[in-house]
């Protein structure tokens, strides 16, 4: 029995990533094979604690206990593949140093 040839499966960024995030390294190149759990790209983001401190600082308010340092992109993360297969191409907006907003998820 012949199996039908299936086209590529599109994947979307999960809404659970800490947006906005900045792409710091693309780990899987277009045309490469990936396994489930393989890193696709690395990113940096600003933690909720730092975001609050930065907001207060921008408004000229005093820092509060527990604010921590007011630093941009103080955390890092990796987005791993949930599927196995060939990575045919990245979306044109997913490039090094791109700032990705939640609207690109899901």
MARROVO-457887 format. One record per residue (C-alpha): residue in three letters; residue number from 1; x, y, z. Coordinates in steps of 0.2 Angstrom, whole numbers, plus 5000, padded with zeros to 4 digits. Each point is the difference from the previous one (the first is absolute). Example, Ala and Ser with C-alpha at 12.3 -4.5 7.8 and 13.67 -1.06 7.14 Angstrom:
<vokes>
+---------+-----+------+------+------+
: residuo : num :    x :    y :    z :
+---------+-----+------+------+------+
:     ALA :   1 : 5062 : 4978 : 5039 :
:     SER :   2 : 5006 : 5017 : 4997 :
+---------+-----+------+------+------+
</vokes>
This chain:
<vokes>
+---------+-----+------+------+------+
: residuo : num :    x :    y :    z :
+---------+-----+------+------+------+
:     UNK :   1 : 5000 : 5000 : 5000 :
:     UNK :   2 : 5007 : 5017 : 4995 :
:     UNK :   3 : 5002 : 5014 : 5013 :
:     UNK :   4 : 4995 : 5017 : 4995 :
:     UNK :   5 : 5015 : 5013 : 5000 :
:     UNK :   6 : 4996 : 5012 : 5014 :
:     UNK :   7 : 5006 : 5018 : 4999 :
:     UNK :   8 : 5009 : 5009 : 5013 :
:     UNK :   9 : 4992 : 5003 : 5017 :
:     UNK :  10 : 5000 : 5018 : 5006 :
:     UNK :  11 : 5004 : 5003 : 5018 :
:     UNK :  12 : 4997 : 5016 : 5010 :
:     UNK :  13 : 5008 : 5007 : 5014 :
:     UNK :  14 : 4991 : 4995 : 5016 :
:     UNK :  15 : 4991 : 5014 : 5010 :
:     UNK :  16 : 5009 : 4995 : 5016 :
:     UNK :  17 : 5017 : 5007 : 4994 :
:     UNK :  18 : 5004 : 5016 : 5010 :
:     UNK :  19 : 4996 : 5013 : 4988 :
:     UNK :  20 : 5007 : 5012 : 4994 :
:     UNK :  21 : 5016 : 4990 : 4997 :
:     UNK :  22 : 5016 : 5003 : 4990 :
:     UNK :  23 : 5007 : 4986 : 4989 :
:     UNK :  24 : 5019 : 4998 : 5005 :
:     UNK :  25 : 5004 : 4984 : 4990 :
:     UNK :  26 : 4992 : 4989 : 4987 :
:     UNK :  27 : 5005 : 4983 : 5004 :
:     UNK :  28 : 4992 : 4990 : 4986 :
:     UNK :  29 : 5003 : 5006 : 4982 :
:     UNK :  30 : 4987 : 4999 : 4986 :
:     UNK :  31 : 5002 : 4984 : 4991 :
:     UNK :  32 : 5006 : 4990 : 5016 :
:     UNK :  33 : 4992 : 4985 : 5008 :
:     UNK :  34 : 4995 : 5003 : 5018 :
:     UNK :  35 : 4995 : 4987 : 5013 :
:     UNK :  36 : 4987 : 5003 : 5013 :
:     UNK :  37 : 5008 : 5010 : 5014 :
:     UNK :  38 : 5013 : 5008 : 4989 :
:     UNK :  39 : 5003 : 5018 : 5003 :
:     UNK :  40 : 4993 : 5011 : 4986 :
:     UNK :  41 : 5005 : 5017 : 5006 :
:     UNK :  42 : 5006 : 5009 : 5016 :
:     UNK :  43 : 4993 : 5016 : 5006 :
:     UNK :  44 : 5002 : 5013 : 5014 :
:     UNK :  45 : 4986 : 5009 : 5009 :
:     UNK :  46 : 4996 : 5012 : 5014 :
:     UNK :  47 : 4994 : 4991 : 5016 :
:     UNK :  48 : 4984 : 5006 : 5008 :
:     UNK :  49 : 5010 : 5007 : 5015 :
:     UNK :  50 : 5011 : 5010 : 4989 :
:     UNK :  51 : 4986 : 5006 : 4989 :
:     UNK :  52 : 4991 : 5007 : 5016 :
:     UNK :  53 : 5016 : 5009 : 5005 :
:     UNK :  54 : 5003 : 5007 : 4983 :
:     UNK :  55 : 4982 : 5006 : 5000 :
:     UNK :  56 : 5002 : 5009 : 5017 :
:     UNK :  57 : 5016 : 5007 : 4994 :
:     UNK :  58 : 4993 : 5007 : 4984 :
:     UNK :  59 : 4986 : 5008 : 5010 :
:     UNK :  60 : 5013 : 5008 : 5012 :
:     UNK :  61 : 4994 : 4989 : 5015 :
:     UNK :  62 : 5010 : 4993 : 5014 :
:     UNK :  63 : 5006 : 4982 : 4998 :
:     UNK :  64 : 4990 : 4988 : 5012 :
:     UNK :  65 : 5007 : 4986 : 5010 :
:     UNK :  66 : 5001 : 4985 : 4990 :
:     UNK :  67 : 5001 : 5009 : 4983 :
:     UNK :  68 : 5018 : 4994 : 4997 :
:     UNK :  69 : 5011 : 5008 : 4987 :
:     UNK :  70 : 4991 : 5010 : 4986 :
:     UNK :  71 : 5008 : 4991 : 4985 :
:     UNK :  72 : 4994 : 4996 : 4983 :
:     UNK :  73 : 5001 : 4983 : 4993 :
:     UNK :  74 : 5006 : 4992 : 5017 :
:     UNK :  75 : 4994 : 4983 : 4997 :
:     UNK :  76 : 5004 : 4987 : 4986 :
:     UNK :  77 : 4990 : 4985 : 4993 :
:     UNK :  78 : 5000 : 4987 : 4986 :
:     UNK :  79 : 4985 : 4995 : 4989 :
:     UNK :  80 : 5001 : 4981 : 4997 :
:     UNK :  81 : 4992 : 4991 : 4986 :
:     UNK :  82 : 4984 : 4990 : 5004 :
:     UNK :  83 : 5001 : 4991 : 4984 :
:     UNK :  84 : 5013 : 4989 : 4990 :
:     UNK :  85 : 5003 : 5004 : 4982 :
:     UNK :  86 : 5008 : 5012 : 4987 :
:     UNK :  87 : 5000 : 5018 : 5003 :
:     UNK :  88 : 4995 : 5007 : 4983 :
:     UNK :  89 : 5001 : 5018 : 5004 :
:     UNK :  90 : 4999 : 5013 : 5014 :
:     UNK :  91 : 4987 : 5014 : 4999 :
:     UNK :  92 : 5008 : 5016 : 4992 :
:     UNK :  93 : 4998 : 5010 : 5017 :
:     UNK :  94 : 5010 : 4987 : 5010 :
:     UNK :  95 : 5017 : 5006 : 4998 :
:     UNK :  96 : 5015 : 5004 : 5012 :
:     UNK :  97 : 4996 : 5014 : 5012 :
:     UNK :  98 : 4982 : 5001 : 4995 :
:     UNK :  99 : 4988 : 5005 : 5014 :
:     UNK : 100 : 4985 : 4989 : 4999 :
:     UNK : 101 : 4983 : 5005 : 5008 :
:     UNK : 102 : 4986 : 4989 : 5005 :
:     UNK : 103 : 4990 : 5003 : 4984 :
:     UNK : 104 : 5012 : 4988 : 4991 :
:     UNK : 105 : 4995 : 4985 : 5012 :
:     UNK : 106 : 4987 : 4987 : 4997 :
+---------+-----+------+------+------+
</vokes>
